[in-house]
Amino acid sequence: ARSRPQEVTPGLVYQRSAGPPGLRAYGASSSACPLAYKRLRPARSRMSTPRACAQEAAGASSNVVDPSSLASVATQGRFPLRVAHAEYALAPDFATGIIQGYAALTVVDGGDEGGAADDAAGAGFQSLHLDTRGLRVRGAHVLSGGASGDATAAAEFTLGEADAALGALLTVRVPRGARGVGVRFETSAGCTAVQFLAPEQTAGGEHPYLFSQCQAIHARSLLPCQDAPSVKSTYAAVVLAPEPLTAVMSAVSVEEPRDYRVMVARARQRVPSGADTRGFAFEQKVPIPSYLIAVAVGNLVAREIGPRSKVWSEPEMVEAGEYEFQETEDYLAAGEAIAGPYVWGRYDLLLLPPSFPYGGMENPSLTFVTPTLLAGDRSLSNVIAHEVAHSWTGNLVGCRSWEHFWLNEGFTVFLERKILARAKGDQGLFDFKAIGGDADLENCV
């Protein structure tokens, strides 16, 4: 970082150069420049695989192309039709490990009319490009007026060649000016966004459980979406959960008013006849990228831990969670004093079964946390401060593509330390954490 990176020529393919052994993993050269590259070859005008096309487009386009999103690559980062709001109906089947779903999407002009991506749709039509991975698309149609509208006509769609990592591009052909698109789909057994747990894998041992983890590019295996951090949308959802289970999402729970009748009807079409289910409705009014969509279904109960916070958990762990996370409101208040109002409404916590693979995940309105935080003395509460900090850095303002993921986590660590220092009333705590972080960085590099 002490020297300037060399100039990179558009239209050429580069790889990170290899420096001393201890620096190769970080792409650093022997001159300690972490962004040094060596030129490999001229980029070919046509490449055969989705991943190769993504790499070529990211290197050659003058627009901001996210190479991890085939929808971004297909439109050269322009998204002529961009998803502004989504309404999901989700019906998980614990017997098969499949989620049947319906996505109703409100689309708007992405600020770039026409272009090569639209030409293929034909005169009078536009193409909506969506990321998928392992989804079975059962049908698509045009919705009148937006996501809440009625289906007016079937829509042609194509599912492109599949790549193991990036998935397959779903292209829906709609009349120019259409503002609503519906897609009927179901997940596959290989869905990487969702883990189904058998009863014996849970704390209670009596009921099944499922939870999602969409970061970084797994949302596309749960539902069709423009799976790039640069695309943000509001969403509403209805989840049909089998009795006696409860569903929660990265959104605020709402009662089931008449506005949700269409969504409930769509979800119930996905449930086998005779299934005993309950509907849970949610609304996220703050635009978020797709990786922050989250859902969990299990034998859940909640305890209040603050004026805007609950801890959700299986009954066997909820009392321990209620004690461990009592400082949550202190962290929220400190964050507001530093970074401005908390705009997400609720800040709830979901204490997951031990198989959850992360310390915490900053899903808006509902942070997912591991039960390994239950130390009994609140000594690991800095993890909660970190996830609270994400409410501003990452969730509210975040990276434009996963190439710049460090922006999310780097600024969040900085804000986390400031929150801890303010909440504990000890500025020295910020300095202590910063010194430790600097030592960690030196050891890693």
C-alpha beads as a LAMMPS data file, in Angstrom:
LAMMPS data file: protein, C-alpha beads

445 atoms
444 bonds

1 atom types
1 bond types

-500.0 500.0 xlo xhi
-500.0 500.0 ylo yhi
-500.0 500.0 zlo zhi

Masses

1 110.0

Atoms # bond

1 1 1 0.000 0.000 0.000
2 1 1 3.041 2.263 0.232
3 1 1 3.564 2.370 -3.538
4 1 1 1.176 3.161 -6.364
5 1 1 -0.226 0.270 -8.422
6 1 1 0.904 0.057 -12.006
7 1 1 -1.426 1.278 -14.721
8 1 1 -3.886 -1.376 -15.910
9 1 1 -4.818 -1.319 -19.598
10 1 1 -8.504 -1.966 -20.416
11 1 1 -9.142 -4.993 -22.619
12 1 1 -6.277 -7.056 -21.202
13 1 1 -6.448 -9.883 -18.682
14 1 1 -4.260 -9.686 -15.593
15 1 1 -3.411 -11.857 -12.621
16 1 1 -1.914 -10.886 -9.310
17 1 1 1.845 -11.149 -9.329
18 1 1 3.703 -13.448 -6.971
19 1 1 6.008 -11.820 -4.451
20 1 1 7.790 -13.423 -1.516
21 1 1 6.029 -16.563 -0.184
22 1 1 4.493 -14.771 2.771
23 1 1 2.892 -12.172 0.512
24 1 1 1.602 -14.250 -2.391
25 1 1 -1.803 -14.869 -0.869
26 1 1 -2.326 -11.116 -0.729
27 1 1 -1.183 -10.408 -4.282
28 1 1 1.748 -8.317 -3.082
29 1 1 4.892 -7.853 -5.093
30 1 1 8.378 -7.781 -3.631
31 1 1 8.061 -3.993 -3.495
32 1 1 5.109 -4.429 -1.059
33 1 1 2.520 -3.149 -3.550
34 1 1 -0.654 -5.235 -2.933
35 1 1 -2.196 -4.272 -6.270
36 1 1 0.629 -5.241 -8.616
37 1 1 -0.407 -7.336 -11.610
38 1 1 1.328 -8.934 -14.530
39 1 1 -0.095 -8.944 -18.038
40 1 1 -1.123 -12.363 -19.318
41 1 1 -2.663 -12.045 -22.759
42 1 1 -5.012 -9.895 -24.846
43 1 1 -8.615 -10.576 -23.916
44 1 1 -10.488 -12.615 -26.488
45 1 1 -13.560 -11.057 -28.039
46 1 1 -15.644 -14.182 -27.344
47 1 1 -15.300 -16.684 -24.527
48 1 1 -17.305 -19.849 -24.170
49 1 1 -18.158 -20.189 -20.468
50 1 1 -20.244 -17.887 -18.228
51 1 1 -17.300 -17.385 -15.888
52 1 1 -14.934 -16.481 -18.718
53 1 1 -17.471 -14.024 -20.118
54 1 1 -17.807 -12.457 -16.661
55 1 1 -14.064 -12.011 -16.387
56 1 1 -13.832 -10.504 -19.857
57 1 1 -16.723 -8.103 -19.310
58 1 1 -15.381 -6.923 -15.979
59 1 1 -12.033 -6.112 -17.551
60 1 1 -13.228 -4.537 -20.781
61 1 1 -16.395 -2.582 -19.940
62 1 1 -16.327 1.114 -19.181
63 1 1 -19.330 0.572 -16.882
64 1 1 -19.084 -0.915 -13.408
65 1 1 -19.585 -4.620 -14.101
66 1 1 -19.813 -7.035 -11.191
67 1 1 -18.050 -10.210 -12.373
68 1 1 -19.858 -12.278 -9.730
69 1 1 -23.281 -11.517 -11.257
70 1 1 -24.277 -12.855 -14.665
71 1 1 -27.143 -10.345 -14.700
72 1 1 -24.590 -7.545 -14.355
73 1 1 -22.345 -9.057 -17.007
74 1 1 -25.237 -9.518 -19.465
75 1 1 -26.098 -5.817 -19.293
76 1 1 -22.513 -4.547 -18.989
77 1 1 -23.446 -3.220 -15.566
78 1 1 -26.305 -1.073 -16.890
79 1 1 -29.358 -3.135 -15.802
80 1 1 -31.833 -1.588 -18.302
81 1 1 -34.554 -3.105 -16.109
82 1 1 -33.701 -2.954 -12.418
83 1 1 -35.643 -4.582 -9.580
84 1 1 -36.901 -1.847 -7.224
85 1 1 -39.272 -3.898 -5.063
86 1 1 -39.934 -7.601 -4.612
87 1 1 -42.709 -9.618 -3.005
88 1 1 -41.899 -13.229 -2.213
89 1 1 -44.104 -16.144 -1.305
90 1 1 -42.069 -18.995 0.174
91 1 1 -43.294 -22.442 1.192
92 1 1 -40.574 -24.721 2.601
93 1 1 -41.085 -28.476 2.533
94 1 1 -39.054 -30.137 5.284
95 1 1 -39.723 -33.599 3.890
96 1 1 -37.977 -32.876 0.600
97 1 1 -35.636 -30.014 1.572
98 1 1 -37.174 -27.888 -1.188
99 1 1 -38.655 -24.370 -1.032
100 1 1 -41.418 -23.607 -3.516
101 1 1 -41.736 -19.945 -4.249
102 1 1 -43.122 -17.073 -6.227
103 1 1 -41.251 -13.814 -6.850
104 1 1 -43.299 -10.777 -7.872
105 1 1 -40.962 -8.014 -8.981
106 1 1 -41.508 -4.309 -9.570
107 1 1 -39.037 -3.193 -12.218
108 1 1 -37.916 0.296 -13.204
109 1 1 -35.705 1.688 -15.929
110 1 1 -32.110 1.326 -14.876
111 1 1 -31.042 4.636 -16.396
112 1 1 -29.782 3.212 -19.668
113 1 1 -32.496 2.718 -22.265
114 1 1 -31.942 0.293 -25.111
115 1 1 -28.439 -1.000 -25.683
116 1 1 -27.169 -4.353 -26.823
117 1 1 -28.813 -6.155 -23.920
118 1 1 -32.271 -5.008 -25.061
119 1 1 -31.777 -5.479 -28.791
120 1 1 -32.091 -9.249 -28.464
121 1 1 -35.548 -8.888 -26.943
122 1 1 -36.993 -7.582 -30.198
123 1 1 -38.942 -4.461 -31.085
124 1 1 -41.365 -3.402 -28.400
125 1 1 -39.837 -5.674 -25.760
126 1 1 -37.273 -5.475 -22.988
127 1 1 -35.315 -8.157 -21.177
128 1 1 -35.189 -8.526 -17.420
129 1 1 -31.976 -10.275 -16.405
130 1 1 -31.872 -12.243 -13.152
131 1 1 -29.308 -14.443 -11.431
132 1 1 -30.209 -18.009 -10.507
133 1 1 -28.311 -21.080 -9.366
134 1 1 -29.942 -24.480 -9.261
135 1 1 -33.461 -22.995 -9.390
136 1 1 -36.206 -24.753 -11.317
137 1 1 -38.161 -22.012 -13.074
138 1 1 -41.764 -23.147 -13.558
139 1 1 -43.135 -20.088 -15.330
140 1 1 -43.054 -16.315 -15.778
141 1 1 -45.629 -13.703 -16.610
142 1 1 -46.261 -9.974 -16.771
143 1 1 -47.925 -8.326 -13.771
144 1 1 -50.097 -5.244 -14.173
145 1 1 -48.692 -2.162 -12.468
146 1 1 -45.970 -3.853 -10.405
147 1 1 -45.335 -6.631 -7.914
148 1 1 -48.821 -6.494 -6.357
149 1 1 -50.630 -6.581 -9.696
150 1 1 -52.499 -9.383 -11.402
151 1 1 -50.950 -11.580 -14.058
152 1 1 -51.931 -10.277 -17.485
153 1 1 -49.961 -12.515 -19.857
154 1 1 -47.389 -15.259 -19.900
155 1 1 -43.825 -14.086 -20.487
156 1 1 -41.180 -15.883 -22.501
157 1 1 -38.064 -16.791 -20.543
158 1 1 -34.780 -18.551 -21.137
159 1 1 -32.331 -20.084 -18.709
160 1 1 -28.732 -19.842 -19.883
161 1 1 -25.797 -22.179 -19.576
162 1 1 -25.024 -23.047 -15.960
163 1 1 -21.733 -22.332 -14.226
164 1 1 -20.994 -24.192 -10.991
165 1 1 -20.199 -20.994 -9.080
166 1 1 -22.097 -18.220 -10.875
167 1 1 -25.235 -20.177 -11.749
168 1 1 -27.362 -19.524 -14.815
169 1 1 -28.745 -16.300 -16.272
170 1 1 -32.542 -16.092 -16.328
171 1 1 -33.794 -13.750 -19.058
172 1 1 -37.483 -12.779 -19.059
173 1 1 -38.834 -11.052 -22.184
174 1 1 -41.512 -8.468 -21.328
175 1 1 -43.283 -5.692 -23.269
176 1 1 -41.486 -2.370 -23.159
177 1 1 -43.000 -0.307 -20.370
178 1 1 -43.992 -3.318 -18.251
179 1 1 -43.537 -2.637 -14.559
180 1 1 -44.248 -6.020 -13.012
181 1 1 -42.799 -9.500 -13.583
182 1 1 -43.745 -12.707 -11.785
183 1 1 -41.574 -15.829 -11.626
184 1 1 -42.694 -19.188 -10.229
185 1 1 -39.780 -21.302 -9.035
186 1 1 -38.517 -23.889 -6.601
187 1 1 -35.131 -24.521 -5.076
188 1 1 -33.127 -27.680 -5.606
189 1 1 -31.510 -30.116 -3.202
190 1 1 -28.215 -28.372 -3.937
191 1 1 -29.436 -24.944 -2.763
192 1 1 -26.394 -23.345 -1.148
193 1 1 -28.350 -20.584 0.590
194 1 1 -30.413 -22.781 2.906
195 1 1 -29.580 -25.462 5.434
196 1 1 -32.327 -27.827 6.539
197 1 1 -31.710 -29.396 9.948
198 1 1 -33.214 -32.627 11.225
199 1 1 -34.692 -32.463 14.743
200 1 1 -31.643 -34.148 16.259
201 1 1 -29.457 -31.310 14.928
202 1 1 -31.319 -28.701 16.990
203 1 1 -31.129 -27.754 20.651
204 1 1 -34.588 -29.133 21.392
205 1 1 -34.315 -32.288 19.335
206 1 1 -38.044 -32.365 18.512
207 1 1 -38.664 -30.174 15.469
208 1 1 -36.874 -29.530 12.164
209 1 1 -35.242 -26.186 11.427
210 1 1 -34.012 -24.219 8.450
211 1 1 -31.928 -21.094 8.108
212 1 1 -30.404 -19.194 5.200
213 1 1 -27.026 -17.599 4.578
214 1 1 -27.021 -15.575 1.342
215 1 1 -23.764 -13.664 1.593
216 1 1 -21.973 -13.432 -0.727
217 1 1 -23.646 -14.863 -3.866
218 1 1 -26.011 -17.513 -2.508
219 1 1 -29.284 -15.556 -2.719
220 1 1 -29.589 -16.646 -6.365
221 1 1 -29.964 -20.261 -5.215
222 1 1 -32.904 -19.277 -2.964
223 1 1 -34.813 -17.014 -5.350
224 1 1 -34.331 -15.261 -8.712
225 1 1 -32.725 -11.863 -8.173
226 1 1 -30.186 -9.364 -9.464
227 1 1 -27.549 -10.753 -7.145
228 1 1 -25.107 -7.849 -7.051
229 1 1 -24.483 -5.495 -4.097
230 1 1 -25.090 -2.492 -6.350
231 1 1 -28.756 -3.438 -6.856
232 1 1 -30.903 -2.606 -3.839
233 1 1 -34.629 -3.081 -3.436
234 1 1 -37.296 -3.118 -0.764
235 1 1 -39.139 -6.360 -0.192
236 1 1 -42.154 -7.955 1.414
237 1 1 -42.696 -11.648 1.965
238 1 1 -45.017 -14.309 3.253
239 1 1 -43.558 -17.559 4.559
240 1 1 -45.821 -20.557 5.117
241 1 1 -44.428 -22.600 7.989
242 1 1 -45.766 -25.967 9.146
243 1 1 -47.387 -26.024 12.567
244 1 1 -46.105 -25.407 15.223
245 1 1 -43.036 -23.709 13.720
246 1 1 -42.404 -19.944 13.480
247 1 1 -40.822 -18.058 10.576
248 1 1 -38.615 -14.967 10.883
249 1 1 -36.909 -12.856 8.226
250 1 1 -34.512 -9.937 7.750
251 1 1 -37.482 -7.593 7.837
252 1 1 -40.093 -6.313 10.258
253 1 1 -42.896 -8.694 11.090
254 1 1 -46.348 -7.369 10.209
255 1 1 -49.878 -8.566 10.700
256 1 1 -51.544 -10.046 7.668
257 1 1 -53.653 -7.137 6.321
258 1 1 -55.658 -7.318 3.130
259 1 1 -52.706 -5.941 1.134
260 1 1 -51.037 -9.319 1.664
261 1 1 -53.930 -11.419 0.384
262 1 1 -52.350 -11.821 -3.039
263 1 1 -49.033 -12.907 -1.528
264 1 1 -50.694 -15.384 0.810
265 1 1 -52.694 -16.826 -2.076
266 1 1 -49.525 -17.209 -4.132
267 1 1 -47.761 -18.948 -1.255
268 1 1 -50.659 -21.282 -0.567
269 1 1 -50.611 -22.408 -4.197
270 1 1 -47.176 -23.816 -3.469
271 1 1 -48.251 -25.892 -0.444
272 1 1 -49.416 -29.515 -0.851
273 1 1 -53.131 -29.888 -0.240
274 1 1 -53.948 -30.770 3.336
275 1 1 -50.739 -29.304 4.760
276 1 1 -51.266 -27.627 8.137
277 1 1 -49.428 -24.304 7.892
278 1 1 -49.354 -20.777 9.270
279 1 1 -48.514 -17.664 7.278
280 1 1 -45.957 -15.119 8.531
281 1 1 -45.766 -11.738 6.799
282 1 1 -42.770 -9.379 6.674
283 1 1 -41.847 -6.035 5.184
284 1 1 -38.439 -4.441 4.653
285 1 1 -38.950 -0.775 3.785
286 1 1 -35.258 0.078 3.453
287 1 1 -33.693 -0.954 0.114
288 1 1 -31.157 -3.755 0.553
289 1 1 -28.992 -5.903 -1.728
290 1 1 -30.073 -9.504 -2.226
291 1 1 -27.357 -10.960 0.000
292 1 1 -29.154 -9.478 3.032
293 1 1 -32.373 -11.425 2.414
294 1 1 -32.608 -14.007 5.191
295 1 1 -35.178 -16.487 6.460
296 1 1 -35.351 -19.004 9.283
297 1 1 -38.080 -21.419 10.339
298 1 1 -38.043 -23.401 13.554
299 1 1 -39.481 -23.915 17.010
300 1 1 -38.814 -20.310 18.012
301 1 1 -39.779 -18.141 20.959
302 1 1 -38.745 -14.565 21.770
303 1 1 -37.743 -12.523 24.812
304 1 1 -37.599 -8.734 24.965
305 1 1 -34.093 -7.379 25.559
306 1 1 -34.721 -3.693 24.826
307 1 1 -37.265 -1.154 23.565
308 1 1 -36.679 -2.221 19.947
309 1 1 -35.039 -5.616 20.323
310 1 1 -35.910 -9.233 20.981
311 1 1 -33.811 -12.349 21.040
312 1 1 -35.326 -15.275 19.127
313 1 1 -34.240 -18.812 19.853
314 1 1 -35.347 -22.317 20.546
315 1 1 -36.870 -22.418 24.056
316 1 1 -33.862 -24.310 25.375
317 1 1 -31.484 -21.368 24.775
318 1 1 -33.660 -18.270 24.934
319 1 1 -33.041 -17.498 28.621
320 1 1 -29.271 -17.619 28.150
321 1 1 -29.598 -15.365 25.094
322 1 1 -31.774 -12.913 27.004
323 1 1 -29.004 -12.493 29.582
324 1 1 -26.062 -12.481 27.182
325 1 1 -27.389 -9.783 24.856
326 1 1 -28.714 -7.269 27.382
327 1 1 -26.243 -4.625 26.160
328 1 1 -27.772 -4.494 22.686
329 1 1 -29.643 -1.215 23.252
330 1 1 -26.475 0.409 24.605
331 1 1 -24.707 -0.447 21.346
332 1 1 -27.614 0.835 19.238
333 1 1 -27.699 4.136 21.141
334 1 1 -23.927 4.520 20.794
335 1 1 -24.143 3.817 17.073
336 1 1 -26.831 6.456 16.630
337 1 1 -24.750 9.013 18.529
338 1 1 -21.834 8.378 16.175
339 1 1 -23.394 7.588 12.788
340 1 1 -26.964 8.939 12.822
341 1 1 -30.466 7.504 13.226
342 1 1 -31.066 3.768 13.168
343 1 1 -33.464 3.408 10.214
344 1 1 -34.327 -0.302 10.297
345 1 1 -37.135 -0.232 12.866
346 1 1 -36.391 -3.395 14.831
347 1 1 -33.017 -4.792 15.836
348 1 1 -33.721 -8.385 16.788
349 1 1 -31.306 -11.274 17.233
350 1 1 -31.763 -14.883 16.148
351 1 1 -29.735 -17.327 18.212
352 1 1 -29.219 -20.234 15.851
353 1 1 -28.396 -23.910 16.380
354 1 1 -24.693 -24.773 16.760
355 1 1 -24.355 -25.654 13.054
356 1 1 -24.548 -21.970 12.032
357 1 1 -21.118 -21.435 10.422
358 1 1 -20.466 -17.781 11.354
359 1 1 -20.081 -15.765 14.541
360 1 1 -22.749 -13.395 13.303
361 1 1 -24.445 -12.229 10.118
362 1 1 -25.734 -8.668 9.843
363 1 1 -29.113 -9.422 8.272
364 1 1 -31.088 -6.165 8.668
365 1 1 -33.684 -6.068 11.449
366 1 1 -32.641 -9.603 12.473
367 1 1 -28.968 -10.368 13.131
368 1 1 -28.115 -14.076 13.046
369 1 1 -25.703 -15.158 15.810
370 1 1 -24.031 -18.368 16.893
371 1 1 -24.725 -19.959 20.300
372 1 1 -20.969 -20.039 20.884
373 1 1 -21.410 -16.423 22.054
374 1 1 -23.213 -17.697 25.154
375 1 1 -20.225 -17.325 27.465
376 1 1 -22.374 -16.556 30.500
377 1 1 -20.521 -13.323 31.294
378 1 1 -21.197 -11.164 28.180
379 1 1 -17.485 -11.258 27.382
380 1 1 -18.140 -11.905 23.684
381 1 1 -20.635 -9.087 23.213
382 1 1 -18.223 -7.245 20.925
383 1 1 -19.635 -9.463 18.167
384 1 1 -23.028 -7.810 18.698
385 1 1 -21.389 -4.371 18.559
386 1 1 -19.863 -5.384 15.222
387 1 1 -23.207 -6.524 13.780
388 1 1 -24.914 -3.382 15.101
389 1 1 -22.255 -1.303 13.318
390 1 1 -23.179 -3.011 10.042
391 1 1 -26.558 -1.259 10.297
392 1 1 -24.738 1.800 8.954
393 1 1 -21.604 0.431 7.276
394 1 1 -22.417 -2.415 4.927
395 1 1 -26.201 -2.510 5.126
396 1 1 -26.986 1.184 4.669
397 1 1 -23.875 2.144 2.701
398 1 1 -21.820 -0.689 1.292
399 1 1 -19.561 -1.991 -1.432
400 1 1 -20.669 -1.795 -5.055
401 1 1 -19.249 -5.208 -5.908
402 1 1 -17.596 -8.053 -4.016
403 1 1 -14.245 -6.899 -5.354
404 1 1 -14.479 -4.179 -2.694
405 1 1 -15.849 -6.242 0.195
406 1 1 -13.153 -4.806 2.461
407 1 1 -15.118 -1.541 2.509
408 1 1 -17.975 -3.249 4.365
409 1 1 -15.855 -4.994 6.946
410 1 1 -13.087 -2.426 7.313
411 1 1 -15.366 0.489 8.121
412 1 1 -17.539 -1.746 10.287
413 1 1 -14.577 -2.755 12.449
414 1 1 -13.696 0.940 12.828
415 1 1 -17.275 1.822 13.836
416 1 1 -17.529 -1.250 16.085
417 1 1 -14.547 -0.032 18.110
418 1 1 -15.997 3.457 18.424
419 1 1 -19.350 1.977 19.553
420 1 1 -17.658 -0.177 22.186
421 1 1 -15.629 2.762 23.496
422 1 1 -18.713 4.996 23.777
423 1 1 -20.945 2.283 25.273
424 1 1 -18.326 1.347 27.858
425 1 1 -17.319 4.954 28.525
426 1 1 -13.650 4.216 27.885
427 1 1 -11.842 5.801 24.943
428 1 1 -8.809 3.720 25.804
429 1 1 -10.780 0.670 24.678
430 1 1 -10.782 2.027 21.108
431 1 1 -7.015 2.485 21.219
432 1 1 -6.486 -0.964 22.734
433 1 1 -8.600 -2.644 20.025
434 1 1 -6.833 -0.663 17.294
435 1 1 -3.405 -1.722 18.542
436 1 1 -4.520 -5.343 18.618
437 1 1 -5.942 -5.079 15.120
438 1 1 -2.732 -3.591 13.807
439 1 1 -0.767 -6.477 15.333
440 1 1 -3.187 -8.987 13.738
441 1 1 -2.701 -7.340 10.347
442 1 1 1.061 -7.504 10.644
443 1 1 0.901 -11.191 11.611
444 1 1 -1.376 -12.006 8.674
445 1 1 0.657 -10.170 6.074

Bonds

1 1 1 2
2 1 2 3
3 1 3 4
4 1 4 5
5 1 5 6
6 1 6 7
7 1 7 8
8 1 8 9
9 1 9 10
10 1 10 11
11 1 11 12
12 1 12 13
13 1 13 14
14 1 14 15
15 1 15 16
16 1 16 17
17 1 17 18
18 1 18 19
19 1 19 20
20 1 20 21
21 1 21 22
22 1 22 23
23 1 23 24
24 1 24 25
25 1 25 26
26 1 26 27
27 1 27 28
28 1 28 29
29 1 29 30
30 1 30 31
31 1 31 32
32 1 32 33
33 1 33 34
34 1 34 35
35 1 35 36
36 1 36 37
37 1 37 38
38 1 38 39
39 1 39 40
40 1 40 41
41 1 41 42
42 1 42 43
43 1 43 44
44 1 44 45
45 1 45 46
46 1 46 47
47 1 47 48
48 1 48 49
49 1 49 50
50 1 50 51
51 1 51 52
52 1 52 53
53 1 53 54
54 1 54 55
55 1 55 56
56 1 56 57
57 1 57 58
58 1 58 59
59 1 59 60
60 1 60 61
61 1 61 62
62 1 62 63
63 1 63 64
64 1 64 65
65 1 65 66
66 1 66 67
67 1 67 68
68 1 68 69
69 1 69 70
70 1 70 71
71 1 71 72
72 1 72 73
73 1 73 74
74 1 74 75
75 1 75 76
76 1 76 77
77 1 77 78
78 1 78 79
79 1 79 80
80 1 80 81
81 1 81 82
82 1 82 83
83 1 83 84
84 1 84 85
85 1 85 86
86 1 86 87
87 1 87 88
88 1 88 89
89 1 89 90
90 1 90 91
91 1 91 92
92 1 92 93
93 1 93 94
94 1 94 95
95 1 95 96
96 1 96 97
97 1 97 98
98 1 98 99
99 1 99 100
100 1 100 101
101 1 101 102
102 1 102 103
103 1 103 104
104 1 104 105
105 1 105 106
106 1 106 107
107 1 107 108
108 1 108 109
109 1 109 110
110 1 110 111
111 1 111 112
112 1 112 113
113 1 113 114
114 1 114 115
115 1 115 116
116 1 116 117
117 1 117 118
118 1 118 119
119 1 119 120
120 1 120 121
121 1 121 122
122 1 122 123
123 1 123 124
124 1 124 125
125 1 125 126
126 1 126 127
127 1 127 128
128 1 128 129
129 1 129 130
130 1 130 131
131 1 131 132
132 1 132 133
133 1 133 134
134 1 134 135
135 1 135 136
136 1 136 137
137 1 137 138
138 1 138 139
139 1 139 140
140 1 140 141
141 1 141 142
142 1 142 143
143 1 143 144
144 1 144 145
145 1 145 146
146 1 146 147
147 1 147 148
148 1 148 149
149 1 149 150
150 1 150 151
151 1 151 152
152 1 152 153
153 1 153 154
154 1 154 155
155 1 155 156
156 1 156 157
157 1 157 158
158 1 158 159
159 1 159 160
160 1 160 161
161 1 161 162
162 1 162 163
163 1 163 164
164 1 164 165
165 1 165 166
166 1 166 167
167 1 167 168
168 1 168 169
169 1 169 170
170 1 170 171
171 1 171 172
172 1 172 173
173 1 173 174
174 1 174 175
175 1 175 176
176 1 176 177
177 1 177 178
178 1 178 179
179 1 179 180
180 1 180 181
181 1 181 182
182 1 182 183
183 1 183 184
184 1 184 185
185 1 185 186
186 1 186 187
187 1 187 188
188 1 188 189
189 1 189 190
190 1 190 191
191 1 191 192
192 1 192 193
193 1 193 194
194 1 194 195
195 1 195 196
196 1 196 197
197 1 197 198
198 1 198 199
199 1 199 200
200 1 200 201
201 1 201 202
202 1 202 203
203 1 203 204
204 1 204 205
205 1 205 206
206 1 206 207
207 1 207 208
208 1 208 209
209 1 209 210
210 1 210 211
211 1 211 212
212 1 212 213
213 1 213 214
214 1 214 215
215 1 215 216
216 1 216 217
217 1 217 218
218 1 218 219
219 1 219 220
220 1 220 221
221 1 221 222
222 1 222 223
223 1 223 224
224 1 224 225
225 1 225 226
226 1 226 227
227 1 227 228
228 1 228 229
229 1 229 230
230 1 230 231
231 1 231 232
232 1 232 233
233 1 233 234
234 1 234 235
235 1 235 236
236 1 236 237
237 1 237 238
238 1 238 239
239 1 239 240
240 1 240 241
241 1 241 242
242 1 242 243
243 1 243 244
244 1 244 245
245 1 245 246
246 1 246 247
247 1 247 248
248 1 248 249
249 1 249 250
250 1 250 251
251 1 251 252
252 1 252 253
253 1 253 254
254 1 254 255
255 1 255 256
256 1 256 257
257 1 257 258
258 1 258 259
259 1 259 260
260 1 260 261
261 1 261 262
262 1 262 263
263 1 263 264
264 1 264 265
265 1 265 266
266 1 266 267
267 1 267 268
268 1 268 269
269 1 269 270
270 1 270 271
271 1 271 272
272 1 272 273
273 1 273 274
274 1 274 275
275 1 275 276
276 1 276 277
277 1 277 278
278 1 278 279
279 1 279 280
280 1 280 281
281 1 281 282
282 1 282 283
283 1 283 284
284 1 284 285
285 1 285 286
286 1 286 287
287 1 287 288
288 1 288 289
289 1 289 290
290 1 290 291
291 1 291 292
292 1 292 293
293 1 293 294
294 1 294 295
295 1 295 296
296 1 296 297
297 1 297 298
298 1 298 299
299 1 299 300
300 1 300 301
301 1 301 302
302 1 302 303
303 1 303 304
304 1 304 305
305 1 305 306
306 1 306 307
307 1 307 308
308 1 308 309
309 1 309 310
310 1 310 311
311 1 311 312
312 1 312 313
313 1 313 314
314 1 314 315
315 1 315 316
316 1 316 317
317 1 317 318
318 1 318 319
319 1 319 320
320 1 320 321
321 1 321 322
322 1 322 323
323 1 323 324
324 1 324 325
325 1 325 326
326 1 326 327
327 1 327 328
328 1 328 329
329 1 329 330
330 1 330 331
331 1 331 332
332 1 332 333
333 1 333 334
334 1 334 335
335 1 335 336
336 1 336 337
337 1 337 338
338 1 338 339
339 1 339 340
340 1 340 341
341 1 341 342
342 1 342 343
343 1 343 344
344 1 344 345
345 1 345 346
346 1 346 347
347 1 347 348
348 1 348 349
349 1 349 350
350 1 350 351
351 1 351 352
352 1 352 353
353 1 353 354
354 1 354 355
355 1 355 356
356 1 356 357
357 1 357 358
358 1 358 359
359 1 359 360
360 1 360 361
361 1 361 362
362 1 362 363
363 1 363 364
364 1 364 365
365 1 365 366
366 1 366 367
367 1 367 368
368 1 368 369
369 1 369 370
370 1 370 371
371 1 371 372
372 1 372 373
373 1 373 374
374 1 374 375
375 1 375 376
376 1 376 377
377 1 377 378
378 1 378 379
379 1 379 380
380 1 380 381
381 1 381 382
382 1 382 383
383 1 383 384
384 1 384 385
385 1 385 386
386 1 386 387
387 1 387 388
388 1 388 389
389 1 389 390
390 1 390 391
391 1 391 392
392 1 392 393
393 1 393 394
394 1 394 395
395 1 395 396
396 1 396 397
397 1 397 398
398 1 398 399
399 1 399 400
400 1 400 401
401 1 401 402
402 1 402 403
403 1 403 404
404 1 404 405
405 1 405 406
406 1 406 407
407 1 407 408
408 1 408 409
409 1 409 410
410 1 410 411
411 1 411 412
412 1 412 413
413 1 413 414
414 1 414 415
415 1 415 416
416 1 416 417
417 1 417 418
418 1 418 419
419 1 419 420
420 1 420 421
421 1 421 422
422 1 422 423
423 1 423 424
424 1 424 425
425 1 425 426
426 1 426 427
427 1 427 428
428 1 428 429
429 1 429 430
430 1 430 431
431 1 431 432
432 1 432 433
433 1 433 434
434 1 434 435
435 1 435 436
436 1 436 437
437 1 437 438
438 1 438 439
439 1 439 440
440 1 440 441
441 1 441 442
442 1 442 443
443 1 443 444
444 1 444 445
